[in-house]
Amino acid sequence: MKDLIKQYETAKKQATQFMQNGQLNAYFEALLRMNNYKRLMNAIISN
């Protein structure tokens, strides 16, 4: 669970950095990774 949280936070930081740099494709990919980690964390919590 701690690893997922770290990966989520890393993707979040990357997403904000990509958005500030105007790299939209990388920004959207980072958002997709954030969504994936969020779903995995919710699945772990619910079990």
N, CA, C and O atoms as a CHARMM CRD file, in Angstrom:
* protein
*
  188
    1    1 MET  N      0.82900  -1.19300   0.00000 PROA 1      0.00000
    2    1 MET  CA     0.00000   0.00000   0.00000 PROA 1      0.00000
    3    1 MET  C      0.87600   1.26000   0.00000 PROA 1      0.00000
    4    1 MET  O      0.57800   2.23400  -0.69100 PROA 1      0.00000
    5    2 LYS  N      1.95800   1.22400   0.78500 PROA 2      0.00000
    6    2 LYS  CA     2.84200   2.38400   0.83800 PROA 2      0.00000
    7    2 LYS  C      3.48800   2.64200  -0.51600 PROA 2      0.00000
    8    2 LYS  O      3.69200   3.78900  -0.91400 PROA 2      0.00000
    9    3 ASP  N      3.80800   1.54800  -1.22500 PROA 3      0.00000
   10    3 ASP  CA     4.40200   1.69400  -2.55500 PROA 3      0.00000
   11    3 ASP  C      3.42200   2.35000  -3.51900 PROA 3      0.00000
   12    3 ASP  O      3.80900   3.19400  -4.32900 PROA 3      0.00000
   13    4 LEU  N      2.16000   1.96300  -3.43100 PROA 4      0.00000
   14    4 LEU  CA     1.14900   2.57000  -4.30200 PROA 4      0.00000
   15    4 LEU  C      0.98200   4.05200  -4.01200 PROA 4      0.00000
   16    4 LEU  O      0.81400   4.85600  -4.93000 PROA 4      0.00000
   17    5 ILE  N      1.02900   4.40900  -2.74800 PROA 5      0.00000
   18    5 ILE  CA     0.89800   5.82100  -2.37900 PROA 5      0.00000
   19    5 ILE  C      2.07400   6.62200  -2.91800 PROA 5      0.00000
   20    5 ILE  O      1.89800   7.72900  -3.42600 PROA 5      0.00000
   21    6 LYS  N      3.27800   6.05800  -2.80500 PROA 6      0.00000
   22    6 LYS  CA     4.46900   6.74400  -3.32700 PROA 6      0.00000
   23    6 LYS  C      4.38800   6.90100  -4.83500 PROA 6      0.00000
   24    6 LYS  O      4.71600   7.96200  -5.36700 PROA 6      0.00000
   25    7 GLN  N      3.95100   5.84700  -5.53500 PROA 7      0.00000
   26    7 GLN  CA     3.82500   5.91100  -6.98900 PROA 7      0.00000
   27    7 GLN  C      2.76100   6.91500  -7.40300 PROA 7      0.00000
   28    7 GLN  O      2.92900   7.63200  -8.39000 PROA 7      0.00000
   29    8 TYR  N      1.66200   6.96900  -6.65000 PROA 8      0.00000
   30    8 TYR  CA     0.60000   7.92900  -6.92800 PROA 8      0.00000
   31    8 TYR  C      1.11400   9.36400  -6.77200 PROA 8      0.00000
   32    8 TYR  O      0.86500  10.21800  -7.62300 PROA 8      0.00000
   33    9 GLU  N      1.82300   9.61200  -5.69000 PROA 9      0.00000
   34    9 GLU  CA     2.34500  10.96000  -5.44300 PROA 9      0.00000
   35    9 GLU  C      3.37600  11.34800  -6.49800 PROA 9      0.00000
   36    9 GLU  O      3.42000  12.50300  -6.92200 PROA 9      0.00000
   37   10 THR  N      4.20300  10.40000  -6.92200 PROA 10     0.00000
   38   10 THR  CA     5.18600  10.67300  -7.96900 PROA 10     0.00000
   39   10 THR  C      4.48700  11.02500  -9.27400 PROA 10     0.00000
   40   10 THR  O      4.87400  11.97800  -9.95000 PROA 10     0.00000
   41   11 ALA  N      3.46400  10.26500  -9.63100 PROA 11     0.00000
   42   11 ALA  CA     2.71100  10.55400 -10.85000 PROA 11     0.00000
   43   11 ALA  C      2.02400  11.91200 -10.75200 PROA 11     0.00000
   44   11 ALA  O      1.91600  12.63000 -11.74600 PROA 11     0.00000
   45   12 LYS  N      1.56500  12.25800  -9.56400 PROA 12     0.00000
   46   12 LYS  CA     0.90400  13.54700  -9.35900 PROA 12     0.00000
   47   12 LYS  C      1.88400  14.69900  -9.56200 PROA 12     0.00000
   48   12 LYS  O      1.55600  15.69600 -10.20600 PROA 12     0.00000
   49   13 LYS  N      3.08800  14.55600  -9.01000 PROA 13     0.00000
   50   13 LYS  CA     4.10900  15.58700  -9.18700 PROA 13     0.00000
   51   13 LYS  C      4.51100  15.71800 -10.64500 PROA 13     0.00000
   52   13 LYS  O      4.69200  16.82400 -11.15400 PROA 13     0.00000
   53   14 GLN  N      4.65100  14.57300 -11.31600 PROA 14     0.00000
   54   14 GLN  CA     5.01200  14.59600 -12.72700 PROA 14     0.00000
   55   14 GLN  C      3.91200  15.24900 -13.54900 PROA 14     0.00000
   56   14 GLN  O      4.19600  16.00600 -14.47700 PROA 14     0.00000
   57   15 ALA  N      2.66400  14.96200 -13.21600 PROA 15     0.00000
   58   15 ALA  CA     1.54400  15.54200 -13.95900 PROA 15     0.00000
   59   15 ALA  C      1.54900  17.06300 -13.85600 PROA 15     0.00000
   60   15 ALA  O      1.35300  17.75400 -14.85600 PROA 15     0.00000
   61   16 THR  N      1.76900  17.58300 -12.66200 PROA 16     0.00000
   62   16 THR  CA     1.78500  19.03800 -12.51400 PROA 16     0.00000
   63   16 THR  C      2.97100  19.64500 -13.25800 PROA 16     0.00000
   64   16 THR  O      2.85600  20.72200 -13.84200 PROA 16     0.00000
   65   17 GLN  N      4.10300  18.95700 -13.23500 PROA 17     0.00000
   66   17 GLN  CA     5.28800  19.45500 -13.94300 PROA 17     0.00000
   67   17 GLN  C      5.06800  19.43300 -15.45200 PROA 17     0.00000
   68   17 GLN  O      5.44400  20.37600 -16.14800 PROA 17     0.00000
   69   18 PHE  N      4.45800  18.36000 -15.96200 PROA 18     0.00000
   70   18 PHE  CA     4.17500  18.28000 -17.38800 PROA 18     0.00000
   71   18 PHE  C      3.18800  19.35800 -17.81500 PROA 18     0.00000
   72   18 PHE  O      3.33600  19.94500 -18.88700 PROA 18     0.00000
   73   19 MET  N      2.18800  19.62200 -16.98700 PROA 19     0.00000
   74   19 MET  CA     1.19600  20.64400 -17.32000 PROA 19     0.00000
   75   19 MET  C      1.84800  22.02300 -17.35200 PROA 19     0.00000
   76   19 MET  O      1.54400  22.83000 -18.23000 PROA 19     0.00000
   77   20 GLN  N      2.73100  22.29600 -16.41500 PROA 20     0.00000
   78   20 GLN  CA     3.40500  23.58300 -16.39100 PROA 20     0.00000
   79   20 GLN  C      4.30700  23.76300 -17.61000 PROA 20     0.00000
   80   20 GLN  O      4.47800  24.87700 -18.10600 PROA 20     0.00000
   81   21 ASN  N      4.88300  22.65400 -18.09200 PROA 21     0.00000
   82   21 ASN  CA     5.76100  22.72000 -19.25800 PROA 21     0.00000
   83   21 ASN  C      4.99500  22.67500 -20.56700 PROA 21     0.00000
   84   21 ASN  O      5.58600  22.85900 -21.63100 PROA 21     0.00000
   85   22 GLY  N      3.69100  22.43600 -20.51100 PROA 22     0.00000
   86   22 GLY  CA     2.88400  22.38700 -21.70800 PROA 22     0.00000
   87   22 GLY  C      2.96800  21.07200 -22.45900 PROA 22     0.00000
   88   22 GLY  O      2.61000  21.00900 -23.63500 PROA 22     0.00000
   89   23 GLN  N      3.43200  20.03000 -21.80600 PROA 23     0.00000
   90   23 GLN  CA     3.54900  18.71400 -22.42800 PROA 23     0.00000
   91   23 GLN  C      2.24800  17.95100 -22.16200 PROA 23     0.00000
   92   23 GLN  O      2.13900  17.19500 -21.19600 PROA 23     0.00000
   93   24 LEU  N      1.27600  18.16600 -23.03400 PROA 24     0.00000
   94   24 LEU  CA    -0.06200  17.64900 -22.76500 PROA 24     0.00000
   95   24 LEU  C     -0.14700  16.13100 -22.85600 PROA 24     0.00000
   96   24 LEU  O     -0.82700  15.51100 -22.03800 PROA 24     0.00000
   97   25 ASN  N      0.52400  15.51200 -23.83000 PROA 25     0.00000
   98   25 ASN  CA     0.45700  14.05300 -23.93300 PROA 25     0.00000
   99   25 ASN  C      1.03200  13.38300 -22.69200 PROA 25     0.00000
  100   25 ASN  O      0.44300  12.43800 -22.16700 PROA 25     0.00000
  101   26 ALA  N      2.16500  13.86100 -22.22600 PROA 26     0.00000
  102   26 ALA  CA     2.77000  13.30100 -21.01900 PROA 26     0.00000
  103   26 ALA  C      1.88900  13.57400 -19.80500 PROA 26     0.00000
  104   26 ALA  O      1.79100  12.74100 -18.90400 PROA 26     0.00000
  105   27 TYR  N      1.24700  14.74600 -19.78500 PROA 27     0.00000
  106   27 TYR  CA     0.33700  15.10600 -18.69400 PROA 27     0.00000
  107   27 TYR  C     -0.83100  14.12000 -18.61600 PROA 27     0.00000
  108   27 TYR  O     -1.17600  13.64500 -17.53400 PROA 27     0.00000
  109   28 PHE  N     -1.43700  13.81800 -19.76900 PROA 28     0.00000
  110   28 PHE  CA    -2.57400  12.89700 -19.77700 PROA 28     0.00000
  111   28 PHE  C     -2.14400  11.48200 -19.39700 PROA 28     0.00000
  112   28 PHE  O     -2.89500  10.76600 -18.73400 PROA 28     0.00000
  113   29 GLU  N     -0.95000  11.07500 -19.80700 PROA 29     0.00000
  114   29 GLU  CA    -0.45100   9.75400 -19.42100 PROA 29     0.00000
  115   29 GLU  C     -0.22200   9.68300 -17.91400 PROA 29     0.00000
  116   29 GLU  O     -0.50700   8.66200 -17.28700 PROA 29     0.00000
  117   30 ALA  N      0.28800  10.75500 -17.34000 PROA 30     0.00000
  118   30 ALA  CA     0.48000  10.79400 -15.89600 PROA 30     0.00000
  119   30 ALA  C     -0.87000  10.74100 -15.17600 PROA 30     0.00000
  120   30 ALA  O     -0.98800  10.10300 -14.13000 PROA 30     0.00000
  121   31 LEU  N     -1.87800  11.40200 -15.72500 PROA 31     0.00000
  122   31 LEU  CA    -3.21400  11.34400 -15.12800 PROA 31     0.00000
  123   31 LEU  C     -3.78100   9.92900 -15.18600 PROA 31     0.00000
  124   31 LEU  O     -4.42900   9.48000 -14.24000 PROA 31     0.00000
  125   32 LEU  N     -3.54200   9.23100 -16.28300 PROA 32     0.00000
  126   32 LEU  CA    -3.99500   7.84900 -16.38700 PROA 32     0.00000
  127   32 LEU  C     -3.30500   6.95800 -15.36200 PROA 32     0.00000
  128   32 LEU  O     -3.93600   6.08500 -14.76600 PROA 32     0.00000
  129   33 ARG  N     -1.99700   7.18200 -15.15600 PROA 33     0.00000
  130   33 ARG  CA    -1.28800   6.41400 -14.12800 PROA 33     0.00000
  131   33 ARG  C     -1.83900   6.72100 -12.74900 PROA 33     0.00000
  132   33 ARG  O     -1.99600   5.81500 -11.93100 PROA 33     0.00000
  133   34 MET  N     -2.13800   7.99500 -12.47600 PROA 34     0.00000
  134   34 MET  CA    -2.72500   8.36800 -11.18800 PROA 34     0.00000
  135   34 MET  C     -4.05500   7.64900 -10.98400 PROA 34     0.00000
  136   34 MET  O     -4.33200   7.14100  -9.89800 PROA 34     0.00000
  137   35 ASN  N     -4.87500   7.60900 -12.03200 PROA 35     0.00000
  138   35 ASN  CA    -6.17000   6.94300 -11.95300 PROA 35     0.00000
  139   35 ASN  C     -5.98700   5.46000 -11.66900 PROA 35     0.00000
  140   35 ASN  O     -6.71300   4.88800 -10.85500 PROA 35     0.00000
  141   36 ASN  N     -5.02700   4.83800 -12.33000 PROA 36     0.00000
  142   36 ASN  CA    -4.75700   3.41600 -12.12400 PROA 36     0.00000
  143   36 ASN  C     -4.33600   3.14200 -10.67500 PROA 36     0.00000
  144   36 ASN  O     -4.84500   2.21600 -10.04300 PROA 36     0.00000
  145   37 TYR  N     -3.42200   3.93600 -10.16200 PROA 37     0.00000
  146   37 TYR  CA    -2.97200   3.74100  -8.77600 PROA 37     0.00000
  147   37 TYR  C     -4.11500   3.98500  -7.79300 PROA 37     0.00000
  148   37 TYR  O     -4.22700   3.28700  -6.78400 PROA 37     0.00000
  149   38 LYS  N     -4.96000   4.97100  -8.08300 PROA 38     0.00000
  150   38 LYS  CA    -6.08600   5.27200  -7.21200 PROA 38     0.00000
  151   38 LYS  C     -7.05700   4.08700  -7.16000 PROA 38     0.00000
  152   38 LYS  O     -7.55000   3.73000  -6.09000 PROA 38     0.00000
  153   39 ARG  N     -7.33000   3.47300  -8.33200 PROA 39     0.00000
  154   39 ARG  CA    -8.22200   2.31600  -8.36600 PROA 39     0.00000
  155   39 ARG  C     -7.62200   1.12500  -7.62000 PROA 39     0.00000
  156   39 ARG  O     -8.33200   0.39400  -6.92900 PROA 39     0.00000
  157   40 LEU  N     -6.30500   0.93700  -7.76400 PROA 40     0.00000
  158   40 LEU  CA    -5.65200  -0.16100  -7.04100 PROA 40     0.00000
  159   40 LEU  C     -5.73000   0.05800  -5.53000 PROA 40     0.00000
  160   40 LEU  O     -5.97300  -0.88400  -4.77600 PROA 40     0.00000
  161   41 MET  N     -5.52600   1.29200  -5.09100 PROA 41     0.00000
  162   41 MET  CA    -5.61100   1.57300  -3.65800 PROA 41     0.00000
  163   41 MET  C     -7.02100   1.34700  -3.14100 PROA 41     0.00000
  164   41 MET  O     -7.20000   0.80500  -2.05000 PROA 41     0.00000
  165   42 ASN  N     -8.03100   1.75900  -3.91500 PROA 42     0.00000
  166   42 ASN  CA    -9.41800   1.53200  -3.50500 PROA 42     0.00000
  167   42 ASN  C     -9.75100   0.04000  -3.43600 PROA 42     0.00000
  168   42 ASN  O    -10.49100  -0.39600  -2.55500 PROA 42     0.00000
  169   43 ALA  N     -9.20300  -0.73000  -4.36300 PROA 43     0.00000
  170   43 ALA  CA    -9.45000  -2.16700  -4.36200 PROA 43     0.00000
  171   43 ALA  C     -8.82000  -2.81300  -3.14000 PROA 43     0.00000
  172   43 ALA  O     -9.41500  -3.70600  -2.53800 PROA 43     0.00000
  173   44 ILE  N     -7.63000  -2.37500  -2.76600 PROA 44     0.00000
  174   44 ILE  CA    -6.96100  -2.92300  -1.59400 PROA 44     0.00000
  175   44 ILE  C     -7.72700  -2.56200  -0.31800 PROA 44     0.00000
  176   44 ILE  O     -7.89200  -3.38900   0.57900 PROA 44     0.00000
  177   45 ILE  N     -8.18600  -1.32200  -0.25700 PROA 45     0.00000
  178   45 ILE  CA    -8.90700  -0.87100   0.93100 PROA 45     0.00000
  179   45 ILE  C    -10.21800  -1.62700   1.09400 PROA 45     0.00000
  180   45 ILE  O    -10.59800  -1.98800   2.20800 PROA 45     0.00000
  181   46 SER  N    -10.91200  -1.86600  -0.02000 PROA 46     0.00000
  182   46 SER  CA   -12.22400  -2.50100   0.06900 PROA 46     0.00000
  183   46 SER  C    -12.13200  -4.00500   0.41100 PROA 46     0.00000
  184   46 SER  O    -13.11500  -4.59400   0.86200 PROA 46     0.00000
  185   47 ASN  N    -10.97900  -4.61300   0.20200 PROA 47     0.00000
  186   47 ASN  CA   -10.83700  -6.04400   0.51500 PROA 47     0.00000
  187   47 ASN  C    -10.36900  -6.27400   1.91400 PROA 47     0.00000
  188   47 ASN  O    -10.20100  -7.42100   2.32800 PROA 47     0.00000
